[in-house]
Each structure stands twice: as structure tokens, then as C-alpha cells.
Amino acid sequence: MINPLPSSTEVCIVGAGPSGLACALGLAARQIPFVIVDALEVGHNSSRAVLMQASALEALGTLHPLLPEELVSVGIQSKTLTTIDLQERIVFRLRMTDIAAYTKYAFSLLIPQHRVEHRMREYVQGGGNNIHWNKRVTDVKEVDEGSQYELRFESGEVLTARYVVAADGSKSFLRSFAGIRFIDPYTKKEAGPGKNDLSFVVADVLFASPLPSNVPRDGLQMMIGAGGVVLTAPMLGEGSAGAPPQNNNLFRLYLGVPDTPPRSPDAAYLQAILDARGPGSHSKLHPVPQIAKVLDSSRYRTRPALVDRYRTSMAPAGGQGMNMGICDGIELAQAIDEHRRSAFNAEKSGTTHDAVQIMDAYSTHRRSVAAQVIDMVESMTQVEKGGRGWGAYLRVTVLWAVFKLPFANCVFAWKISGLGHAKKT
Ligand SMILES: Cc1cc2nc3c(=O)[nH]c(=O)nc-3n(C[C@H](O)[C@H](O)[C@H](O)COP(=O)(O)OP(=O)(O)OC[C@H]3O[C@@H](n4cnc5c(N)ncnc54)[C@H](O)[C@@H]3O)c2cc1C
């Protein structure tokens, strides 16, 4: 039974995606009252993230030790991330196992985003908190001399909250309300359509059996070459009637495309790309995998963008957006907790509390993490683009040489894992 939306709360989290849910878990763990709302009927189920890194698993584990274990049990542990060229020669193979000394999650977990969100929602609701769906925030204003916010919903309700968490995604309404700009970190201009945007197609497909052996079922593989990336990420399918998830040729494909693809590409469109530049397309050793069924498909454009401040997103390369969102959300819950305590102590002792400093520290830290991640993702996107010519050849040769060095491999695996970004306490 869903309780109606209350008229006031301490914290209102707008958006029940991974960032909002992570913040909700963090607040619940600290027993801070909150309300979480989302404009959707119920959570996302479109094909988006598939890679979860150690940093997000570790961060969730600080709140609920069983949660990461449960996610791991319904995902595939990709112990290596392999990049091959059109002739299927290994360009480089990143060994995530090299970070085993620092984490028990020394792999990238291949798990669809909707499954991660589903489990996080169960934990939020298990703690006795409703998620209020179908609640689109349409207006926000400061009230009570700036000590509260008043949020108005499309459905007519009004809610006041002391803190508002803008976890409402890359097209955030709240960000605009707060006057926070979304800027291209390289041009420093407002992020918007540009010539460096990448178009790609994401599709969940079932491949026909037998699956050719050049399409690994236990790890992520990225094929680069002229025309764009072909990335295959195996996933476990839903097990029938309570059975554990099955490894049944279910794959998420990320296909770079030079032009604007159809809104929801069909099997023929996807197969044509695989035939032209997928595994088996340029080798006589293996056939091209055949698509038996398309379960879901959509198109995306990506561009780097960073908010100019975190108080008051991302290309899929590197699998970082959802991970960062989860870590942002958990760290924000911690900052809100510190902020409340500081205000309480100041009131008790009759001193002034430095409201701005705590939130600024959060903003500075998370923004610097985001900037570093964008740099890494941009470098990886250059590799993904492939292409012909000396530039592309040199990039690949340098990477091939660098990844021969165990130290370089370990450093890069550490970067991808996001473990170095955790807040120092
Ligand atoms: C194709 C693709 C592949 C990706 N692959 C990866 C990957 O492998 N690994 C990875 O880590 N990341 C990946 N990402 C990025 C990841 O999907 C996003 O970074 C992540 O979803 C961001 O989470 P979020 O909670 O911040 O926002 P969202 O997931 O966008 O959630 C925002 C929520 O806010 C709600 N909302 C919006 N406006 C309002 C409003 N006015 N009122 C109420 N609710 C509102 C929305 O309905 C939505 O539910 C990928 C993204 C794409 C597009």
C-alpha cells in the first residue's frame, strides 16, 4: 500500500534512478527522514548501463553488505576487458584482476541497469520508505526566508522540504531552477549538440546457437575499426519462475554509427552492422553471430558535460555514469547528515554554523571526480571511434605497448574501477 505524498519532509529526492536511490539508501541508513519521487510510472527499463565497477559495489556495501553480493550473483564477472581489431587481433586486454589486493570486486560486473535499480528499490522500500511514482516536479521556490523549498507537482500536490536532491537526470529540471549550468568541460560552453557528438545504438539481443567462439560469453569485448565500435556485453537472462538467471546468449550490443540511426533499430539494421564490422566479419575462422531476437533497442547521442557546481553525465565508454551517480548519491547523504548535525550543534551552542562549507566540500570533491572521469572516458572514446589513418594506428600501437606493462595495466584497472575516488575520511 502506497502512502500519499506528505506535505512536508526533511529531504526530498527528485528522481529514483541510481543516483536518487543511492542517496535514499544513504539517508535511510542515517535515519534521516526523506521522500523520494519520480515522474515515471515505475522505474526505467530501457537498455542503458551494463557495466558496474568496484567503486559502486564497495559504496553500496558500506550501507548494506548483502546488496553488492546479491547484484554480483545475478551478473557476469568480466575479469578482463578486451579490445580487438577487425582482424580479431587483440589490441589490448585489461586485466581487472590486477586490483584484487584492493577489493573483492576485482572485475567489472556485467548487469543491466534496470536490475541494479530494481534491487536498490527493494532495499529502499524494505526500509519502510515509499517511492512516489508519477510525481513530476514542475516548480520549486524558496520559502520561509530561504530555509525551506516548496515543490509543486504536475499532479497538484505541494511539498515543502529543507533539502532538495536533484537526482533528476541529465536533462534536470532542478538544475535549471538552481541556475546550475551544464557545460562542455573542454570548450567551456553550454553543453549542446555539437560536431563531436557520437551516435550509437544500444540493443539487447538473443544470438542464435551455436554462439561463435569469438563472441565471449564471460566478458566484455570491444571491436574497433573503421566505422565505429562494436561492443558485445553478455548478460544473464531472467530465470523462469524463481530459477537463477541463465546464461543463454543474451547480449547487450553497443554499436557506434556514423549517421542518425532509426529510433528503435530492428534485427535487419543491427545484423547489417555486425556483418560489416562485427566479430567474424573480416575473418574466415569464425562466422558472424546471428541475431535470433531483438528484445529492446534504442539510439543515443553522447557528449561530455559537467555541471558548473554540484550543490543547490556521460558517454557509456568505461561504464562510469551509473557508478558515479551511485557514489555521488551516497556521499551526498553523508554531506546532508554532516550539515544537519552542524546546524543542530550551532543552534544548541548559540554559535553560527558554516552551512556553505560542508556542501562546498562535497561539491568540490564530486566535481573533481567527474572531471577526471570525463577525461578518461573521452580518451577511451577516441579509441572506440577507431578510424583509419596514422592517428588511429598510432593510438592503438601505443595502447598495445602500454598494456604489455603490468604496472600500466594495474593503474588503468584501478582508474576504471573508480576506487581511487572514494572520499578520504
Ligand atoms: C546507452 C547508455 C549506456 C550507458 N552505459 C553505462 C554503463 O555501462 N555504466 C555506467 O555506469 N553508466 C552507463 N550509462 C550512464 C547511466 O545510464 C546514467 O549515468 C545513469 O542512469 C544516471 O543515473 P541518474 O540516477 O543520475 O539519472 P537517471 O537514471 O536519468 O534518473 C533520473 C530520474 O529522474 C526522473 N525525473 C526527471 N525529471 C523529473 C521531474 N521533473 N520530476 C520527477 N522526476 C523526474 C526521471 O524519470 C528518472 O527516473 C549509460 C547511459 C546510456 C544512455
The ligand as an SDF file (V2000), in Angstrom:
LIG
                    3D

 53 58  0  0  0  0  0  0  0  0999 V2000
   23.2540    3.9090  -23.7130 C   0  0  0  0  0  0  0  0  0  0  0  0
   23.8270    4.1790  -22.3670 C   0  0  0  0  0  0  0  0  0  0  0  0
   24.7180    3.2930  -21.8200 C   0  0  0  0  0  0  0  0  0  0  0  0
   25.2590    3.5150  -20.5640 C   0  0  0  0  0  0  0  0  0  0  0  0
   26.1470    2.6010  -20.0320 N   0  0  0  0  0  0  0  0  0  0  0  0
   26.6360    2.7840  -18.7940 C   0  0  0  0  0  0  0  0  0  0  0  0
   27.4420    1.7910  -18.1600 C   0  0  0  0  0  0  0  0  0  0  0  0
   27.7430    0.7430  -18.7360 O   0  0  0  0  0  0  0  0  0  0  0  0
   27.8480    2.0100  -16.8750 N   0  0  0  0  0  0  0  0  0  0  0  0
   27.5100    3.1520  -16.2160 C   0  0  0  0  0  0  0  0  0  0  0  0
   27.9290    3.3110  -15.0530 O   0  0  0  0  0  0  0  0  0  0  0  0
   26.7330    4.1120  -16.7790 N   0  0  0  0  0  0  0  0  0  0  0  0
   26.2770    3.9560  -18.0370 C   0  0  0  0  0  0  0  0  0  0  0  0
   25.4430    4.8770  -18.5940 N   0  0  0  0  0  0  0  0  0  0  0  0
   25.0600    6.0640  -17.8330 C   0  0  0  0  0  0  0  0  0  0  0  0
   23.8950    5.7800  -16.8670 C   0  0  0  0  0  0  0  0  0  0  0  0
   22.8090    5.1630  -17.5290 O   0  0  0  0  0  0  0  0  0  0  0  0
   23.4470    7.1040  -16.2600 C   0  0  0  0  0  0  0  0  0  0  0  0
   24.5940    7.8110  -15.8330 O   0  0  0  0  0  0  0  0  0  0  0  0
   22.5450    6.8810  -15.0590 C   0  0  0  0  0  0  0  0  0  0  0  0
   21.2740    6.4330  -15.4480 O   0  0  0  0  0  0  0  0  0  0  0  0
   22.3830    8.2040  -14.3070 C   0  0  0  0  0  0  0  0  0  0  0  0
   21.5810    7.9340  -13.1940 O   0  0  0  0  0  0  0  0  0  0  0  0
   20.7400    9.0840  -12.5060 P   0  0  0  0  0  0  0  0  0  0  0  0
   20.0280    8.4480  -11.3800 O   0  0  0  0  0  0  0  0  0  0  0  0
   21.6340   10.2220  -12.2130 O   0  0  0  0  0  0  0  0  0  0  0  0
   19.7270    9.6080  -13.6310 O   0  0  0  0  0  0  0  0  0  0  0  0
   18.5800    8.8320  -14.3800 P   0  0  0  0  0  0  0  0  0  0  0  0
   18.8470    7.3850  -14.4260 O   0  0  0  0  0  0  0  0  0  0  0  0
   18.3890    9.5530  -15.6660 O   0  0  0  0  0  0  0  0  0  0  0  0
   17.3120    9.0490  -13.4540 O   0  0  0  0  0  0  0  0  0  0  0  0
   16.7050   10.3240  -13.3200 C   0  0  0  0  0  0  0  0  0  0  0  0
   15.2720   10.1050  -12.8470 C   0  0  0  0  0  0  0  0  0  0  0  0
   14.6790   11.3870  -12.5870 O   0  0  0  0  0  0  0  0  0  0  0  0
   13.3360   11.3710  -13.0310 C   0  0  0  0  0  0  0  0  0  0  0  0
   12.9160   12.7510  -13.3190 N   0  0  0  0  0  0  0  0  0  0  0  0
   13.3810   13.5680  -14.2710 C   0  0  0  0  0  0  0  0  0  0  0  0
   12.7620   14.7860  -14.2010 N   0  0  0  0  0  0  0  0  0  0  0  0
   11.9040   14.7220  -13.1580 C   0  0  0  0  0  0  0  0  0  0  0  0
   10.9810   15.6550  -12.5710 C   0  0  0  0  0  0  0  0  0  0  0  0
   10.8480   16.9080  -13.0370 N   0  0  0  0  0  0  0  0  0  0  0  0
   10.2350   15.2490  -11.5120 N   0  0  0  0  0  0  0  0  0  0  0  0
   10.3670   13.9950  -11.0130 C   0  0  0  0  0  0  0  0  0  0  0  0
   11.2390   13.0660  -11.5350 N   0  0  0  0  0  0  0  0  0  0  0  0
   11.9940   13.4280  -12.5880 C   0  0  0  0  0  0  0  0  0  0  0  0
   13.3660   10.5010  -14.2800 C   0  0  0  0  0  0  0  0  0  0  0  0
   12.0860    9.9430  -14.5590 O   0  0  0  0  0  0  0  0  0  0  0  0
   14.3940    9.4220  -13.8970 C   0  0  0  0  0  0  0  0  0  0  0  0
   13.8040    8.2690  -13.3530 O   0  0  0  0  0  0  0  0  0  0  0  0
   24.8990    4.6820  -19.8610 C   0  0  0  0  0  0  0  0  0  0  0  0
   23.9800    5.5930  -20.4090 C   0  0  0  0  0  0  0  0  0  0  0  0
   23.4480    5.3460  -21.6600 C   0  0  0  0  0  0  0  0  0  0  0  0
   22.4560    6.3180  -22.2400 C   0  0  0  0  0  0  0  0  0  0  0  0
  1  2  1  0
  2  3  1  0
  2 52  2  0
  3  4  2  0
  4  5  1  0
  4 50  1  0
  5  6  2  0
  6  7  1  0
  6 13  1  0
  7  8  2  0
  7  9  1  0
  9 10  1  0
 10 11  2  0
 10 12  1  0
 12 13  2  0
 13 14  1  0
 14 15  1  0
 14 50  1  0
 15 16  1  0
 16 17  1  0
 16 18  1  0
 18 19  1  0
 18 20  1  0
 20 21  1  0
 20 22  1  0
 22 23  1  0
 23 24  1  0
 24 25  2  0
 24 26  1  0
 24 27  1  0
 27 28  1  0
 28 29  2  0
 28 30  1  0
 28 31  1  0
 31 32  1  0
 32 33  1  0
 33 34  1  0
 33 48  1  0
 34 35  1  0
 35 36  1  0
 35 46  1  0
 36 37  1  0
 36 45  1  0
 37 38  2  0
 38 39  1  0
 39 40  1  0
 39 45  2  0
 40 41  1  0
 40 42  2  0
 42 43  1  0
 43 44  2  0
 44 45  1  0
 46 47  1  0
 46 48  1  0
 48 49  1  0
 50 51  2  0
 51 52  1  0
 52 53  1  0
M  END
$$$$
